[in-house]
Amino acid sequence: MNILIDIAGAGILLYAVVTLPRNIRKGRALRAEAKAKAPVNIDPAKYGLVPAAQLDKRFAGPDPEADAVAAAALAGDWRQAAAYLAGAGRDWDLRWYRLGILTHAAVEDDAWLKAWRTEYPGDPSAVLVHADALVSLAGKVRGAKLAKHTTAEQFEGFHRLLAEALPACQEAAWMAPEDPCPWIAQISIAVGLGWSHDDFRALWAEITARDPHHFGAHMSALQYWCAKWRGSHELMYAFADQAAAAAPQGSLLPVLRLDALMEHAFREPKAPVYNQPFVQSAVDATLDAVDRAPAGHHRLPAVRHLLADALFQTKRYAEAVEQFRAIGGYVGSTPWTYSANPVKAFVFARTNTFVAWEKAGRPAPPPRGHSLGY
Amino acid sequence: MRLTSRPAGRAAAAETAARERGVPGTPLRAALVLGLLLGFYVLALLLLVALAALDVFLARGHGFTVMAVEGWLGSLAIAWCVVRVVLLSRGAGDGQDEEPGLSLAPGEQPELWRRVRELAERVGTRPPARIRVVPGANAMVREDSRWLGLVAGERRLFLGVALLIGLPKDELDAVLAHELGHYAHDDTRLGGLLWALHSRLLHTAHTLRQRAAREEAEEKARAAARAARRRAAGKPPPVKREPTRGPDHYLALVFSAYARLCLRLTEAVSRRQEYAADLTAARVAGRDSMSAALRRIPALEAADDLYLREYALMGRDAGLLPPEGQFHGGLALLLADPVRRAELEAWTLRPLPEAVYEESSPYDSHPPTADRIAALEALPDDGRTTTFPRRPALALLREPDRLLAGLERAVLSRETQSWRRVPWAELPAQTRRESWARETGPLLEAMAQVAGARGVGVYGATHLDRLLDLIDHGLLYDIADRLPRSDQAGRSSGRAAREFARTAFGSALRRLALLTALDTGLCRWELCWSGPPVRTLAPERFAEALDEALDHAIADPPTTAPLRALLSGGGRAPFGGSAPPPAVLPWPPPGTPR
């Protein structure tokens, strides 16, 4: 018996010795493969970037005035909020943007809004904030998951709130006939309740009659036309192309096509979305629009997020580096918010952009063939 | 392996059926089954022999090479799996010992026994020694043969209670003759052997698959643990390797393939036996009776299924049962309903679906019913027509109610039998009352707590009145906050949390309102044998009015007047007196138990 054990032991030893070089080779190859796959890390400080831990997840960009107004409103000072909204005047997109700030606060706590409405029941702005807050609250109750991951309880609250929101929007529209905002708020209701294309086009006609190139309205309507809600890839691209083509000089609407690309890529992660022939021209048009926009434009941060992602996806790293630098320390915007971990998604795109840029020898962005006309 | 290529035409199908009606004799069948059973062990042994041969071959090579040692170790591992799973493990009992249903003694049911014995005589075989009634619309025979089926044993006949309730007497005769025909052809002799073969095969394939799955899961867990260790140590994650499959996986493939072969062969024989038994039944009970029974049984099965699901188990959530003996017996009430009967007749008489030819599987133990009927209808007319009036088979039984009650005791679990018995007419309303009362429990509790804590005196006559008083006092959210919360509600905050509380409160309030409507007789829920099982009798536009009133009651600020008015009759006397007759509404609203 002993001899058998000896033989077996010797055999195993021999086997180990014989296969040693092969295993070493194999291990080396596997380690190299793993290294290629492992996440790359860079030192953000070296490039003047904000470290991942300090990124702001709530907002697309800095807006101290909005923060102050929201804080004041939640503390009970509705007059500052009312003045902030009134300050937008007839810049309907700015009004829509500021309405978003107030709505966000009203969804948290509506005591200040109630005080405002009690004191001035006939104030169209207060009614508008109330209506839009109902729409947002409905979305918050529903949650952002797909229908199959949403409970009957969530849907019940969602539908009840939307049913309350629609008459509120109509009242606000009746009180301020020129303002497109009460109509734009209804786009989310149309998405949530699945309005027919005809009904939606009627709503859209009301909006474009008041402001044909409203940025927020177009971003919201693109959602209606995407495949995940009531449209399709074709309808979405058609809407984005038409809006971008009709946009006047100085409008940021060209970014709509990048938004459409992002929606498409998010729904079909395997599809070669960014290889489509029109992508480069859409990116160029958006770059031009961003160059022309005045510094501090309220939509610029959101546009830069989409633009940076599109530049990264199309491997135009030198230009992407510029956009990531301009974005700074904020990640609270699409496309990152579509990810389960927005910070991770943002840092992934940013890091890989800078690594690729470094590898290419830190090239300067190519000059674009247009004159910067202000 | 397919026995017949199925021709499209019905007549051609009948011809094929007639041709394949030849059933191999008992010794031949016994040899087949025995061969397959032995083949299973031979397969295992062959595997072992092949492994041994490989080892010998390796040993005869030049000395102890690394290859040879690897080969020996591998073959040892495989051999261990074969021995461990295939030869050593035992199946979990063969399950033939449990006897479902209720045994009928000859003294208790002399007419049925006489009928079975008469038919056995005409078929030309020994009658069964025991008859058992089982739930369902099935009939089957079994025989405890000995010596691998060479010596006949005790014969048992199982009769589905739905057949006794739903078949006319002459068709039950045909079914009995068919089953007795199986005895006459000694089809049941090999039952035990076949059972042994099937359970052995299934057990082996199942065990091997389970072991393979367990091995894979363990390997995954090990890999995950290793990755976690490396993460904790701050090293890069380990390189992913393709999962290796153990010998169990490959053995499972081999034995599954063998099991499929066995099933194909034995079930092909079973299908031929069915045609032969059909012929016997046609001879004894008449061609038309047998084909009528074959047409009726699928419809009866569907009716029984519907009856059990929608009627007998209507009160399952509330813990209620129909009266004693009615759990299975209520099927007679369903079948007595003219609307249902017309539906079943239409089903019975409809043309047989052609698609069945495509769907028939080589693993079925029975041929497609359409083929069996076609084969029967291809027989010459025997001149026997169905007799009128047709007596139901239940007339053969003495004291059917006692039999049905006995069957319930034998079949239902002890827990189910302890449920409260309620007359049929009250079952829908009682079911609703019980479940609504249970669902409103948390609401009433929250209400009592709030009323106590706030010291609000409430003097309403009903729970609903008291609750509405509390809402009028502005305590809606105090009560709503005490209701149980869903996960999503628990994670929310601020206004969203309040909306979740409002939703939960609204649905509890709806239950309470419906309970009140039921208790005050404003709405009635009646049993209906002909359509959907429960019919709601409510005042006109009650459902819409309730929805609207509930919306008002939970609005901000709340208005309880519409709900009070609706449930107190609101000037519209709900029933009786000079009130208009109640409209039948398509109800209940979604979310209430039906």
HADDOCK unambig.tbl for C-alpha pairs under 7 A between the chains (distance, minus, plus):
assign (segid A and resid 11 and name CA) (segid B and resid 66 and name CA) 6.22 0.50 0.50
assign (segid A and resid 11 and name CA) (segid B and resid 69 and name CA) 6.77 0.50 0.50
assign (segid A and resid 15 and name CA) (segid B and resid 66 and name CA) 5.60 0.50 0.50
assign (segid A and resid 30 and name CA) (segid B and resid 239 and name CA) 6.35 0.50 0.50
assign (segid A and resid 31 and name CA) (segid B and resid 239 and name CA) 6.86 0.50 0.50
assign (segid A and resid 34 and name CA) (segid B and resid 239 and name CA) 5.81 0.50 0.50
assign (segid A and resid 107 and name CA) (segid B and resid 495 and name CA) 6.26 0.50 0.50
assign (segid A and resid 108 and name CA) (segid B and resid 494 and name CA) 5.52 0.50 0.50
assign (segid A and resid 108 and name CA) (segid B and resid 495 and name CA) 6.11 0.50 0.50
assign (segid A and resid 109 and name CA) (segid B and resid 494 and name CA) 6.24 0.50 0.50
assign (segid A and resid 109 and name CA) (segid B and resid 495 and name CA) 6.26 0.50 0.50
assign (segid A and resid 137 and name CA) (segid B and resid 496 and name CA) 6.41 0.50 0.50
assign (segid A and resid 140 and name CA) (segid B and resid 496 and name CA) 6.68 0.50 0.50
assign (segid A and resid 141 and name CA) (segid B and resid 496 and name CA) 5.66 0.50 0.50
assign (segid A and resid 153 and name CA) (segid B and resid 503 and name CA) 6.79 0.50 0.50
assign (segid A and resid 156 and name CA) (segid B and resid 503 and name CA) 6.88 0.50 0.50
assign (segid A and resid 157 and name CA) (segid B and resid 499 and name CA) 6.48 0.50 0.50
assign (segid A and resid 157 and name CA) (segid B and resid 500 and name CA) 6.68 0.50 0.50
assign (segid A and resid 157 and name CA) (segid B and resid 503 and name CA) 5.86 0.50 0.50
